[in-house]
């Protein structure tokens, strides 16, 4: 039987191209700096593997991380904080994955479902076209800045959490950032996956959008309960305090955003659209 020659050519490597130390024969990794030794020419497979290793670390770690964040989040999050890196996807890798799925949602709804979805919502709610157009415009604006809003949310949530748990010395502020990189990303992945699957139906889309808000609160409470070993009374107290502080910060943020919108003339445009909506009713 004839064997076809391989198109992939091996390159003889006698030293590490990262730290320039000599390599042992057939070494897969540099003993000095730990870098992986690349002997093959670059192929699509090589590039995908490198992207996966550097940014996502997705192989068996993805389903393992996803399931463990339901069953034992303290093992994933606490492990990462304590130095475990290989067992699960890293905090930033999981966050990057959630942003990717959110980006897919934004692309799909904007390119294929936006008009149809809002026409269905208008029919089911009895809203007029001007109201639908205003809601659609707000939705599109929020979707365009979805990634930025997610990035801003993590340090803000971590700050609120650190204030709420000021009398607990177990985790510092940056460790709270790690907690929310995992918790926020986990709910985002589930939420956007469900939204993408239900985007063809306006009632399902509305249902999952509403449930998603409660999902963030419930899952975050569950994660903090497991990490801090909170009893029911402490969990209710901390959750209430978290919501109170969050509401105050949200109000302050809303005022700042409102001032910016006034300066940019966006408020006048919104008021004009609302007046058009009222006129259309009459």
N, C-alpha and C positions, 0 to 999 in steps of 0.2 A: 504493500500500500504506500502511495506517495504522500509525503508530508509537505505541506505548503510552508515556505519560509515565512517567518513572522515579519510584519511591517515595523514592529517596535524594536528599535535598536538599543542595546544596553550600552551604557557609558561606563568606562572604567573609572572608578573614583578611589583615590588613594589618600585623600585628605578631606576634612570637613570644610565646606565652602562658607560656613558661618563663622567658625572660630579658627580655621586653618590648622587644626591639630591633625596629626597622622591618625589614620583609621586602621582598625584590625581587619584582616581579610573577611569578606562576607558580612561586615557589620551593617546592621539595619538602622542603628542610631549611633550618634556620636557619644562616646563615653565621657567626653569633656563637657559639652554643652547640652547634650540630650536631643539635639536636632535630628529629624528624620533624614536619612540619606536617600536622595533621589538619584536612581541609576537609569531610569527609563526616559525616553524622550517625552515631551509634554503631549498628552492626549486629552480628549474630552473627559475621559474617566479620571485622569490625574487631577484635572482642574476641579471637577466636582468633589472629589475626595478631599482636596486641599481646602476648598470652600467649607465643606462640612466639618473638617477637623478644626479649622480656625474660628468659624463663626457659630455653627450650630451644634456640632458634636452629636448629630443625629445618627443613630444606628439602632442598637437595642436600647439605648438610653432614653429615647423618646417615649415609647409606651411605658417603660419602667417609671420615668419621671411623672408622666401624666397620671398613672394609676396611684403612685405613692403620694401625690399631692392631694388625693382624695382620702386615702387610707391612713397615711402617716406623714403629714406635711412637716412635722417636726424633724423627721429623719432627713428629708430633702433640704429644708431650709436651715435647720440647725447643723446638719452635716456640712453644708457649704460654708456656713459661718465659722465652723470649727476646722476647716481646711480640707474637707473631702471634695475632690474635683472629678474623679473618673466615674463614679457610680451613676451620677445623674447629669442631665444637661445643666450647664452653668446658668446662673441667674440672668446674665446678659444675653446668653444664647436663647433662653426661653422667652425673654422679652423681645428679642429680634424676631423670633418665630411668631409671636402674637402680633407684632406690627406688620409682618408679611401677610398674615391672614386678614387683618384689618384692611390692608391695602388692596387685597383681592376683592373684599366686600365692596370697597369704595369704587373700584373699577367696574365691577359687575353691575352695581345699582346705577351708576352714572351712565354707562354705555348701553345697557339693555333693558332696565326695568323702571327707571325713574318715572317716566310719563305714565306708563301703565299702572304702576303701583299707586301713584297719587290720584289717578282717575278712579281707581277702585275705592280708595279711601274717601274721595269726594262723594261717590255714589252711596257708600255705606253710612256716612255721617251726615249727608245732606248739605254739605258745605258748598258755597258758591265758588266760581272759578277764581275770583280775586283772592279769597282766603287760601285756596289750594296753592296758588302761585306763590303767595307769601311764605307758606309753610315749606314749600319745595325749595324756595330760595334759601331759607334758614338752614334746611337740612343739607343742601349742597355746600353751603359755607362751612358748616360744622364738619362735614366729611372731608373737605379739602385740608382742614387743619387737624385731622384726627391724630396723626402721628405726633405732631407738636403738642397737642393736648395731653396725650398719653405720657410723653416725656416730662411735661411740666407736673403732671399729677403725682408721679412717683415721689419726688422729694417733698411735695406738699403733704401727701398722705403720711409719709415717714415722719415729718415734723409734728403733725397732729398726734400721731401715735406715740411719739417720744414724750410729748407733753402729757398725754393721758396716762402713760406708764412712768411718770417722773419718779415715783417712789419704788420702782423696780430697777435694779442695777444690772439685770441680766444682759440686756442688749443696749448698745450705744446708738447714736443717730444713724451712722452709716450701716449698721447691722439692721436697723429698721428699714433702710432703703432696700437692702437685700430681701427682707421679708415681703415688701410690696412689689419688688420686681417679679417675684414668684407668684404671689397671691393675685395681684392685678392682672398679670399675664395669663394665669390659668383661667380666670373668669372670662377674660377677653377672648381667648381661644375658643372656649365653649360657646360664648355668646355670639361671636361672629360666625362660627360654623353653623349654629342653629339659624341665624338670620339669613345666611346665604342659602340654606336648604329651604327656608320658608318664604323667600322673597317673592315667589310667584303668587302668594296669597296675601292680600292686604290684612285680613283678620289675624292670620298666624303671625305676620310681621309685627302687627301692633301688640299682639299678646306677648311675644318673646321680647319685644322692646321694653314692655312694662315689667315683665318678670325679671329681665336682666338687671334692672336697678336694685331690686330686692336681693338678687343673687350676689351682687357685690358685697352688700352689707352682711348677709348670712354667712357667706364663705369666709370673709375677712374675720368675722367674729369666731368662726370655727377654728381658723388657723391660729389666732391669738390665744384662744382657749387651750389649744394643744401645746403651743410654745411656752405659755406661762403657767400651765396647769391650773387654770382658773375654775372656781366653782360657779354654779349658776348665778348666785347673787352678785359675785364679782364681775362676771361676764355682762350681766344686765347693766350694772353700774358703769363699767368701762365703755360699753357700747353707747349708752346714753350720753356720757361725757364726750365721747368721740363725735357723735352727731351734733352735740351742742357747739363744740369748738369748730367743727367743720362748717356748720351753718353760719357762724360769725365770720369765719375767714371767707366763706363763699359770698356773703353779703358785701364784705369789703372789696373782694375781687370784682363782684358785680358792679359796684360803684365806680371802681377804677375803669373797668371795661366800658361802662356807660359814658364816662367823661371822654374817653378816647373816641367812642362812636359819635358823640356830639361834635367833637373837634373835627372829625372826618366827614360830618354831614350825613352819617348813616341813619341817625334817628329820624331826621326829616323825611328820608326816603321811606322808612318803615311806616311812619305816620301817614304819609301819602297813600301807601298801599292799603293801610287799614281803612282810610276814608273811602278809597275806591271800593273796598270790600263792603262797607256799609251802604254805599250808594247803589251797588249792584243788588243788594237785598231789597232796597226800596223800589 
